[in-house]
Amino acid sequence: MSNLIIYLFLFIIGSAIGSFLNVVIYRVPLGKSIISPPSSCPNCGKRIKPYHNIPILGWFILKGKCFYCKEPISKRYPIIEFLSGILAVIIYYKLQTIDIFYIIDFAIFATLLALSVIDLDYKAVPDSLNLLALTLAFFSSPHIIENIKNALLMIGIVSLIRFYISYILKKEALGEGDIIVAGTMGALIGLKLSLIALFIASFIAIFPSLYIRFKHKDFELPFVPFLALATFIVWYFDSFFNIVWRNIYG
């Protein structure tokens, strides 16, 4: 099987999982079951036909509107399906194999994608998904004990940072959800790379933070999306960042 066929296959599977992620993103924060009832329009309640639910294409076939009531369907749905498909392809491109660790890595980043969107919506993330990502990260390599140790170290480091920043700002800084994500980072990419990812996430978040502070007078920025993005960047380019770490610290 050529690589092109593999990439296409993985993109289709990934986008289908992205369709499920859309259900998770919508239902989990509301405390609804992700299994039943079947997908339906939130506006009119009509069940969505299977051929209307085709990942990415379904949205364009319906012209971005419910087939029944013509209520607009958010562009987020095909975007998340597309991103999930791309994730499946990129992860394979790096690992060059489809094994249990490929499945675990994809599941971790897919869960982080869902957590990122939920955090943007609610400025909070459900523990169920957050702990799922953390648990999966424990098994992201054969070195399970080492992964757990790195997770605990990152949780401790970010908790300490949280205490200091909260004291300085005189208000709560970083949420418990961010701390659990830090544990996922530690288990997945190790302590050194996690610290680099934490720095990158903080740097990327500076500009959006300033924007919402001065434009919208909002002082609370969802941080999980930045942690997730930085973790993926460092995970993918781990060889480069390991060299950077050695050049800085020896």
Contacts in CASP RR format, 6 or more apart in sequence:
PFRMAT RR
TARGET T0000
AUTHOR 0000-0000-0000
METHOD contacts of the structure
MODEL  1
MSNLIIYLFLFIIGSAIGSFLNVVIYRVPLGKSIISPPSSCPNCGKRIKP
YHNIPILGWFILKGKCFYCKEPISKRYPIIEFLSGILAVIIYYKLQTIDI
FYIIDFAIFATLLALSVIDLDYKAVPDSLNLLALTLAFFSSPHIIENIKN
ALLMIGIVSLIRFYISYILKKEALGEGDIIVAGTMGALIGLKLSLIALFI
ASFIAIFPSLYIRFKHKDFELPFVPFLALATFIVWYFDSFFNIVWRNIYG
6 92 0 8 1.000
7 89 0 8 1.000
7 92 0 8 1.000
7 93 0 8 1.000
10 85 0 8 1.000
10 88 0 8 1.000
10 89 0 8 1.000
10 92 0 8 1.000
10 98 0 8 1.000
11 85 0 8 1.000
11 86 0 8 1.000
11 88 0 8 1.000
11 89 0 8 1.000
12 55 0 8 1.000
12 85 0 8 1.000
13 85 0 8 1.000
13 88 0 8 1.000
14 55 0 8 1.000
14 81 0 8 1.000
14 84 0 8 1.000
14 85 0 8 1.000
14 87 0 8 1.000
14 88 0 8 1.000
14 106 0 8 1.000
14 110 0 8 1.000
15 55 0 8 1.000
15 56 0 8 1.000
15 81 0 8 1.000
15 82 0 8 1.000
15 84 0 8 1.000
15 85 0 8 1.000
15 88 0 8 1.000
16 55 0 8 1.000
16 81 0 8 1.000
17 84 0 8 1.000
17 85 0 8 1.000
17 88 0 8 1.000
17 110 0 8 1.000
18 55 0 8 1.000
18 80 0 8 1.000
18 81 0 8 1.000
18 83 0 8 1.000
18 84 0 8 1.000
18 85 0 8 1.000
18 110 0 8 1.000
19 53 0 8 1.000
19 55 0 8 1.000
19 77 0 8 1.000
19 81 0 8 1.000
20 34 0 8 1.000
21 80 0 8 1.000
21 81 0 8 1.000
21 84 0 8 1.000
21 110 0 8 1.000
21 113 0 8 1.000
21 114 0 8 1.000
22 76 0 8 1.000
22 77 0 8 1.000
22 80 0 8 1.000
22 81 0 8 1.000
23 34 0 8 1.000
23 39 0 8 1.000
24 34 0 8 1.000
24 114 0 8 1.000
24 129 0 8 1.000
25 80 0 8 1.000
25 114 0 8 1.000
25 117 0 8 1.000
25 118 0 8 1.000
25 121 0 8 1.000
26 32 0 8 1.000
26 42 0 8 1.000
27 33 0 8 1.000
27 34 0 8 1.000
28 34 0 8 1.000
28 114 0 8 1.000
28 118 0 8 1.000
28 126 0 8 1.000
28 128 0 8 1.000
28 129 0 8 1.000
29 118 0 8 1.000
29 121 0 8 1.000
29 122 0 8 1.000
29 126 0 8 1.000
37 47 0 8 1.000
38 47 0 8 1.000
38 48 0 8 1.000
39 47 0 8 1.000
39 48 0 8 1.000
39 53 0 8 1.000
40 46 0 8 1.000
40 47 0 8 1.000
40 48 0 8 1.000
41 48 0 8 1.000
41 66 0 8 1.000
41 68 0 8 1.000
41 69 0 8 1.000
41 71 0 8 1.000
42 71 0 8 1.000
43 66 0 8 1.000
43 69 0 8 1.000
43 71 0 8 1.000
44 66 0 8 1.000
44 68 0 8 1.000
44 69 0 8 1.000
44 71 0 8 1.000
46 66 0 8 1.000
46 67 0 8 1.000
46 68 0 8 1.000
46 69 0 8 1.000
48 67 0 8 1.000
49 67 0 8 1.000
51 58 0 8 1.000
51 61 0 8 1.000
52 58 0 8 1.000
52 61 0 8 1.000
52 62 0 8 1.000
52 67 0 8 1.000
54 61 0 8 1.000
55 78 0 8 1.000
55 81 0 8 1.000
56 78 0 8 1.000
56 81 0 8 1.000
56 82 0 8 1.000
58 78 0 8 1.000
59 73 0 8 1.000
59 75 0 8 1.000
59 77 0 8 1.000
59 78 0 8 1.000
60 78 0 8 1.000
62 73 0 8 1.000
64 72 0 8 1.000
64 73 0 8 1.000
64 75 0 8 1.000
65 71 0 8 1.000
65 72 0 8 1.000
65 73 0 8 1.000
66 72 0 8 1.000
66 73 0 8 1.000
76 117 0 8 1.000
80 113 0 8 1.000
80 117 0 8 1.000
83 113 0 8 1.000
84 110 0 8 1.000
84 113 0 8 1.000
87 106 0 8 1.000
87 109 0 8 1.000
87 110 0 8 1.000
87 113 0 8 1.000
88 106 0 8 1.000
90 236 0 8 1.000
91 102 0 8 1.000
91 105 0 8 1.000
91 106 0 8 1.000
91 109 0 8 1.000
92 98 0 8 1.000
92 102 0 8 1.000
94 236 0 8 1.000
95 101 0 8 1.000
95 102 0 8 1.000
95 105 0 8 1.000
101 140 0 8 1.000
101 141 0 8 1.000
104 136 0 8 1.000
104 139 0 8 1.000
104 140 0 8 1.000
105 140 0 8 1.000
105 188 0 8 1.000
105 235 0 8 1.000
107 136 0 8 1.000
108 133 0 8 1.000
108 136 0 8 1.000
108 137 0 8 1.000
108 140 0 8 1.000
108 184 0 8 1.000
108 188 0 8 1.000
109 228 0 8 1.000
109 232 0 8 1.000
111 129 0 8 1.000
111 132 0 8 1.000
111 133 0 8 1.000
111 136 0 8 1.000
112 133 0 8 1.000
112 181 0 8 1.000
112 184 0 8 1.000
112 224 0 8 1.000
112 227 0 8 1.000
112 228 0 8 1.000
112 231 0 8 1.000
112 232 0 8 1.000
113 228 0 8 1.000
114 129 0 8 1.000
115 125 0 8 1.000
115 129 0 8 1.000
115 130 0 8 1.000
115 133 0 8 1.000
115 181 0 8 1.000
115 224 0 8 1.000
115 228 0 8 1.000
116 222 0 8 1.000
116 224 0 8 1.000
116 225 0 8 1.000
116 228 0 8 1.000
116 229 0 8 1.000
117 225 0 8 1.000
118 124 0 8 1.000
118 125 0 8 1.000
118 126 0 8 1.000
118 129 0 8 1.000
119 125 0 8 1.000
119 222 0 8 1.000
119 223 0 8 1.000
119 224 0 8 1.000
119 225 0 8 1.000
120 222 0 8 1.000
120 225 0 8 1.000
123 220 0 8 1.000
123 222 0 8 1.000
124 177 0 8 1.000
125 177 0 8 1.000
125 181 0 8 1.000
125 224 0 8 1.000
127 177 0 8 1.000
127 180 0 8 1.000
130 177 0 8 1.000
130 180 0 8 1.000
130 181 0 8 1.000
130 184 0 8 1.000
131 180 0 8 1.000
133 180 0 8 1.000
133 181 0 8 1.000
133 184 0 8 1.000
134 151 0 8 1.000
134 180 0 8 1.000
134 183 0 8 1.000
134 184 0 8 1.000
134 187 0 8 1.000
137 147 0 8 1.000
137 151 0 8 1.000
137 183 0 8 1.000
137 184 0 8 1.000
137 185 0 8 1.000
137 186 0 8 1.000
137 187 0 8 1.000
137 188 0 8 1.000
138 144 0 8 1.000
138 147 0 8 1.000
138 148 0 8 1.000
138 151 0 8 1.000
138 187 0 8 1.000
139 147 0 8 1.000
140 147 0 8 1.000
140 187 0 8 1.000
140 188 0 8 1.000
141 147 0 8 1.000
147 186 0 8 1.000
147 187 0 8 1.000
147 188 0 8 1.000
147 190 0 8 1.000
148 187 0 8 1.000
150 183 0 8 1.000
150 186 0 8 1.000
150 187 0 8 1.000
150 190 0 8 1.000
150 191 0 8 1.000
150 194 0 8 1.000
151 183 0 8 1.000
151 184 0 8 1.000
151 186 0 8 1.000
151 187 0 8 1.000
152 183 0 8 1.000
153 186 0 8 1.000
153 191 0 8 1.000
154 182 0 8 1.000
154 183 0 8 1.000
154 185 0 8 1.000
154 186 0 8 1.000
154 187 0 8 1.000
154 190 0 8 1.000
154 191 0 8 1.000
154 194 0 8 1.000
155 179 0 8 1.000
155 180 0 8 1.000
155 182 0 8 1.000
155 183 0 8 1.000
156 179 0 8 1.000
157 182 0 8 1.000
157 195 0 8 1.000
158 174 0 8 1.000
158 178 0 8 1.000
158 179 0 8 1.000
158 182 0 8 1.000
158 183 0 8 1.000
158 198 0 8 1.000
159 179 0 8 1.000
161 174 0 8 1.000
162 173 0 8 1.000
162 174 0 8 1.000
162 175 0 8 1.000
162 178 0 8 1.000
162 179 0 8 1.000
165 173 0 8 1.000
165 174 0 8 1.000
166 172 0 8 1.000
166 173 0 8 1.000
166 174 0 8 1.000
174 223 0 8 1.000
175 223 0 8 1.000
177 224 0 8 1.000
178 223 0 8 1.000
178 224 0 8 1.000
178 227 0 8 1.000
181 224 0 8 1.000
181 227 0 8 1.000
181 228 0 8 1.000
182 194 0 8 1.000
182 198 0 8 1.000
182 227 0 8 1.000
183 194 0 8 1.000
184 231 0 8 1.000
185 194 0 8 1.000
185 197 0 8 1.000
185 198 0 8 1.000
185 227 0 8 1.000
185 231 0 8 1.000
186 193 0 8 1.000
186 194 0 8 1.000
188 231 0 8 1.000
188 235 0 8 1.000
189 197 0 8 1.000
189 231 0 8 1.000
189 234 0 8 1.000
189 235 0 8 1.000
189 238 0 8 1.000
192 242 0 8 1.000
192 245 0 8 1.000
193 234 0 8 1.000
193 235 0 8 1.000
193 238 0 8 1.000
193 241 0 8 1.000
193 242 0 8 1.000
193 245 0 8 1.000
194 231 0 8 1.000
194 234 0 8 1.000
196 234 0 8 1.000
196 241 0 8 1.000
196 244 0 8 1.000
196 245 0 8 1.000
197 227 0 8 1.000
197 230 0 8 1.000
197 231 0 8 1.000
197 233 0 8 1.000
197 234 0 8 1.000
198 227 0 8 1.000
198 230 0 8 1.000
200 230 0 8 1.000
200 233 0 8 1.000
200 234 0 8 1.000
201 223 0 8 1.000
201 226 0 8 1.000
201 227 0 8 1.000
201 229 0 8 1.000
201 230 0 8 1.000
201 231 0 8 1.000
202 226 0 8 1.000
204 226 0 8 1.000
204 229 0 8 1.000
204 230 0 8 1.000
205 221 0 8 1.000
205 223 0 8 1.000
205 226 0 8 1.000
208 221 0 8 1.000
209 221 0 8 1.000
212 218 0 8 1.000
212 221 0 8 1.000
213 219 0 8 1.000
234 241 0 8 1.000
END
